[in-house]
Amino acid sequence: MTATTHPEFNDKTEALEVAKAFADRIRGKTILVTGVNRSGIGFTTAQAFASQSPAHLIVAGRTASKLEESIQAMKADFPDVNYRPLIVDLGKQKSVREAAATALSWTDVPTINIIVNSAGIMNLPERVLNEDGIETTFATNHIGHYLLTCLLMPKLIKAADGSPKGATRIINVSSGSPYFARPRWSDPNFEKKNKDLPTIEQPPFEFIKMWGEVDPEEKSYIPIEAYNQSKLANLLFAIGASRTLYEKYGILGLALHPGVISTELVRDTPQYVVDAIGKLLEKGFFTFRSQAAGSSTSLVAALDPKLSLPETKDGKENYGAFLADCQIDHKPTAESLSGDAADRMWKLSEDLVKEKFSW
């Protein structure tokens, strides 16, 4: 039965502590982390991995200077790691394909043991379609990670060959969205008014209003709802990865809520949403945690050997597919944990990248 090794780990636990606890799962391995910059949890995630002597640490991001700054900061403490920068704009499929081709060409990095898909954007004020015709938040947070991971699959499969089942992992940093979000299957690009969607696809309007939105029923695009859709997709992608890859190759997909962290993720947030967040903070709806505590659950998901194939529990599928506060969290909705929904998201993702993957 899937479980965690350290029940004492919690929302205060920091990533370096988790890395030390599972040092043997890092030493000599190749790990890729997306979204690495000094001001985000991608950096503290990569830093924790670097502390325990991986063979190669691939740090991915859009900006070469930010990657170099991150690498130099890690080198100061952990100079013996082989750091590899990988430039990728996850919001553009052309860039993702170029980045994957680069990583696949590294003959001295034959395997990738763990991918942590940590990059993300949030609260773009206006609906924008990217050059591939996909809403930008969904394109960046989900589709880019889906495509990059699938293109790098040969190196994951090679890592899994001869490794214990479940040791090779795809980790998706989600959010609290799977607790309440509903997949917008009929309108992924936010073209219809919310009130005109099938009832089962309509956003949780009371929650949306807490984020400062007025008359969300009459709107099509809402910044926080675009984020919710992408973060729900992160969980369904993780479940789909396990369904597709675990039995054949032993590759495990997991997702997690890192907690609420004050990072540059909110750099595009409209002022009315900033004001609403301030009111929620005052009322104690959530509290901020440090970057180090915000990356600890990613480390548990990536490394804990007791975590294995999710299972059905309490009438809901995929117990163990989602973690929060360094422990298994089964609070996401039944649909967020549905195998059928995961299969549907996988098919939608294949359609949007115009490629069907088979391994």
C-alpha positions in Angstrom: 0.0 0.0 0.0 1.3 3.4 -0.9 2.4 5.5 2.1 5.0 8.0 3.3 8.1 7.1 5.3 8.2 10.1 7.7 4.8 11.0 9.2 6.5 13.7 11.2 7.2 15.8 8.1 4.7 18.6 7.7 4.1 22.1 6.4 7.1 23.4 8.3 9.6 20.8 7.0 12.2 22.2 4.6 13.5 20.7 1.4 17.1 20.2 2.6 15.8 18.1 5.5 13.9 15.9 3.1 16.9 15.6 0.8 19.1 14.4 3.7 16.5 11.9 4.7 16.5 10.3 1.2 20.1 11.0 0.2 20.6 7.6 -1.3 17.7 8.3 -3.7 19.6 11.3 -5.1 23.3 10.3 -5.1 24.5 9.5 -8.6 21.1 10.2 -10.2 20.1 12.7 -13.0 17.4 15.1 -12.0 15.6 17.8 -14.1 13.8 20.7 -12.4 11.9 23.3 -14.4 11.2 26.9 -13.4 14.6 27.4 -11.7 15.2 31.0 -10.6 16.4 32.5 -7.3 13.0 33.9 -6.3 11.0 30.7 -6.8 10.5 27.2 -5.3 12.2 25.7 -8.4 15.5 27.0 -7.1 15.0 25.7 -3.5 13.9 22.3 -5.0 17.0 22.2 -7.2 19.2 23.3 -4.3 18.0 20.5 -2.1 18.7 17.9 -4.8 22.2 19.5 -5.3 23.0 19.0 -1.6 23.1 15.2 -1.9 25.5 14.7 -4.9 23.4 13.9 -7.9 25.4 12.9 -11.0 23.7 15.6 -13.1 21.3 18.4 -12.2 19.5 19.9 -15.2 17.9 23.3 -14.4 15.4 24.5 -16.9 14.0 28.0 -17.4 13.3 30.7 -19.9 16.1 33.1 -19.1 19.8 32.1 -19.4 21.0 34.8 -16.9 18.6 33.5 -14.2 19.7 29.9 -14.7 23.3 31.0 -14.5 22.6 33.0 -11.3 20.9 29.9 -9.8 23.8 27.6 -10.8 26.4 29.9 -9.4 24.5 30.1 -6.1 24.3 26.3 -5.9 27.9 25.9 -6.9 29.0 28.1 -4.0 27.6 25.4 -1.6 27.8 22.3 -3.7 30.6 22.7 -6.2 31.0 19.1 -7.2 27.6 18.7 -9.0 27.5 18.7 -12.8 24.9 21.5 -13.5 23.3 21.7 -16.9 21.2 24.7 -17.9 18.4 24.0 -20.3 16.7 27.0 -22.0 13.0 26.5 -22.6 9.9 28.6 -22.9 7.2 26.2 -21.9 4.5 28.4 -23.4 5.8 27.7 -26.9 5.9 24.2 -28.3 8.7 25.0 -30.7 10.9 26.0 -27.8 9.9 22.9 -25.9 10.8 20.7 -28.8 14.2 22.4 -29.2 15.0 22.1 -25.5 14.1 18.4 -25.6 16.3 17.8 -28.6 19.1 19.5 -26.8 18.8 17.3 -23.7 18.4 14.2 -25.8 21.7 15.1 -27.6 23.7 15.0 -24.4 25.4 11.6 -24.8 27.1 12.0 -21.4 23.7 12.2 -19.7 22.1 9.0 -20.9 19.3 8.8 -18.4 16.9 11.1 -16.4 15.7 9.6 -13.2 13.4 12.3 -12.0 11.6 15.2 -13.6 10.1 17.9 -11.4 7.8 20.1 -13.4 7.8 23.1 -11.2 7.6 26.1 -13.5 4.4 28.1 -13.7 2.6 31.4 -14.4 -0.5 32.8 -12.8 -3.2 35.4 -13.0 -2.6 36.8 -16.5 -5.0 39.8 -16.5 -6.3 39.1 -20.0 -7.0 36.0 -22.1 -4.1 35.5 -24.5 -3.7 32.6 -26.9 -0.1 31.5 -27.6 1.4 30.9 -31.0 0.0 27.4 -30.9 -3.6 28.7 -30.4 -3.8 27.6 -26.8 -4.7 29.8 -23.8 -1.3 30.8 -22.4 -1.7 29.7 -18.7 -2.8 26.2 -19.7 -0.2 26.1 -22.5 2.7 27.0 -20.1 1.7 25.2 -16.9 0.4 22.0 -18.4 0.9 21.5 -22.2 4.6 22.6 -22.1 5.4 20.2 -19.3 3.4 17.4 -20.8 5.3 17.8 -24.1 8.7 18.2 -22.6 8.2 15.1 -20.4 6.9 13.0 -23.2 9.8 14.0 -25.5 12.3 13.1 -22.8 10.7 9.8 -22.2 13.5 7.7 -23.8 15.9 8.9 -21.1 13.3 8.2 -18.4 12.7 4.7 -19.7 16.4 4.0 -19.8 16.7 5.2 -16.2 13.8 2.9 -15.2 15.5 -0.1 -16.7 17.1 -1.9 -13.9 15.8 0.6 -11.2 13.3 -0.4 -8.5 9.8 0.0 -9.7 8.5 3.5 -8.9 12.0 5.0 -8.4 11.9 6.8 -11.7 9.3 9.6 -11.4 7.5 12.4 -13.0 6.5 15.0 -10.4 4.1 17.8 -11.2 3.8 20.8 -8.9 0.1 21.6 -8.9 -1.8 23.7 -6.3 -4.9 23.6 -4.2 -7.0 23.8 -7.3 -7.9 20.1 -7.4 -9.8 20.5 -4.2 -12.6 22.4 -6.0 -11.9 22.9 -9.8 -13.8 21.2 -12.5 -12.4 20.4 -15.9 -13.5 22.8 -18.6 -13.7 20.1 -21.3 -16.0 21.9 -23.7 -14.2 25.2 -23.6 -10.5 25.0 -22.8 -9.7 28.3 -24.4 -12.3 30.3 -22.4 -14.5 31.4 -25.3 -17.9 30.8 -23.7 -19.5 32.7 -20.9 -19.2 30.7 -17.7 -23.0 30.6 -17.2 -23.3 29.0 -20.6 -21.1 26.0 -19.8 -22.6 22.7 -18.8 -23.3 22.9 -15.0 -20.7 20.2 -14.3 -18.0 22.4 -16.0 -18.9 25.8 -14.4 -16.3 27.3 -12.1 -16.9 27.4 -8.3 -18.4 30.9 -8.4 -18.3 31.5 -4.7 -14.6 30.7 -4.6 -14.0 32.9 -7.6 -15.8 35.8 -6.0 -13.4 35.5 -3.0 -10.6 36.4 -5.4 -12.2 39.8 -6.2 -14.2 38.8 -9.3 -17.6 40.5 -9.8 -20.3 38.7 -11.8 -18.1 35.8 -12.8 -21.1 34.0 -14.3 -21.1 36.7 -17.1 -17.4 36.4 -17.9 -15.5 33.9 -20.0 -11.9 34.4 -19.0 -11.1 34.7 -15.3 -7.4 34.8 -14.3 -7.6 32.5 -11.3 -9.9 30.0 -13.2 -7.3 29.7 -16.0 -4.7 28.9 -13.3 -7.1 26.4 -11.7 -7.6 24.6 -15.0 -3.9 24.3 -15.6 -3.2 23.0 -12.1 -6.0 20.4 -12.3 -4.4 19.3 -15.5 -1.1 18.8 -13.7 -2.7 16.2 -11.4 -4.6 14.5 -14.2 -1.3 14.3 -16.2 0.5 12.7 -13.2 -2.3 10.1 -12.9 -2.2 9.5 -16.6 1.5 9.0 -16.6 1.2 6.3 -14.0 -1.6 4.6 -15.9 0.5 4.7 -19.1 4.0 3.9 -17.8 3.9 2.2 -14.4 3.1 -1.4 -15.3 5.3 -1.5 -18.4 8.3 0.6 -17.2 7.8 1.2 -13.5 7.7 5.0 -14.0 5.5 6.7 -11.4 3.6 10.0 -11.8 2.7 12.1 -8.8 1.4 15.7 -8.2 1.4 17.9 -5.2 0.3 21.2 -3.6 3.4 23.1 -2.4 1.4 25.4 -0.2 1.1 29.2 -0.6 4.5 30.9 -1.1 5.2 34.5 -1.9 7.2 34.3 -5.1 7.3 36.1 -8.5 4.5 33.7 -9.6 2.1 36.5 -8.8 4.0 39.1 -10.8 1.1 39.5 -13.4 -1.7 39.6 -10.8 -4.2 42.4 -11.3 -4.5 44.9 -8.4 -8.1 44.0 -7.6 -6.9 40.4 -7.1 -4.0 41.5 -4.9 -6.4 43.4 -2.8 -8.7 40.3 -2.4 -5.7 38.1 -1.5 -4.8 40.6 1.2 -8.3 40.3 2.7 -8.1 36.5 2.6 -4.8 36.7 4.4 -6.3 38.9 7.1 -9.1 36.4 7.6 -6.6 33.5 7.9 -7.8 31.6 4.8 -4.1 30.8 4.2 -0.7 31.7 5.4 2.5 32.0 3.5 5.4 29.6 3.9 9.0 29.9 3.0 10.5 28.9 -0.3 12.3 26.1 1.4 9.1 24.8 3.0 7.3 25.3 -0.3 9.6 22.9 -2.0 9.7 20.1 0.6 6.6 18.3 -0.7 8.2 18.1 -4.2 11.2 16.3 -2.6 9.0 13.9 -0.7 7.0 13.1 -3.9 10.2 12.6 -5.9 12.1 10.5 -3.4 10.1 8.7 -0.8 10.5 5.0 -1.5 7.2 4.0 0.2 5.2 6.0 -2.3 3.9 3.7 -5.0 1.1 3.1 -7.5 -2.0 5.0 -6.3 -5.1 3.0 -5.3 -8.8 3.3 -4.6 -9.7 4.3 -1.1 -12.9 5.6 0.6 -14.7 5.4 -2.8 -12.2 7.7 -4.6 -9.6 6.6 -7.1 -5.9 7.3 -7.0 -5.2 7.6 -3.3 -1.6 8.6 -3.2 -1.4 10.5 -6.5 -1.5 13.8 -4.7 0.5 15.1 -1.7 0.4 18.2 0.5 2.4 19.2 3.6 4.8 16.3 2.8 2.0 13.7 3.2 -0.5 11.9 1.0 -3.6 14.1 0.6 -6.9 12.6 -0.6 -9.0 15.8 -0.4 -9.1 16.5 -4.2 -12.5 16.0 -5.7 -13.4 12.6 -7.1 -13.2 13.9 -10.7 -9.8 15.4 -10.0 -8.6 11.9 -9.1 -10.5 10.1 -11.8 -8.7 7.7 -14.1 -11.2 8.3 -16.9 -10.6 12.1 -16.5 -6.8 11.4 -16.6 -7.3 9.5 -19.9 -9.4 12.3 -21.3 -6.7 14.9 -20.4 -4.0 12.7 -21.9 -6.0 12.6 -25.2 -6.7 16.3 -25.1 -3.0 17.0 -24.5 -2.0 14.7 -27.5 -4.5 16.7 -29.7 -3.0 20.0 -28.6 0.6 19.0 -29.3 -0.5 17.2 -32.5 1.4 14.1 -31.6 0.4 10.7 -30.2 3.0 9.1 -28.0 3.6 5.4 -27.7 6.5 3.8 -25.9 
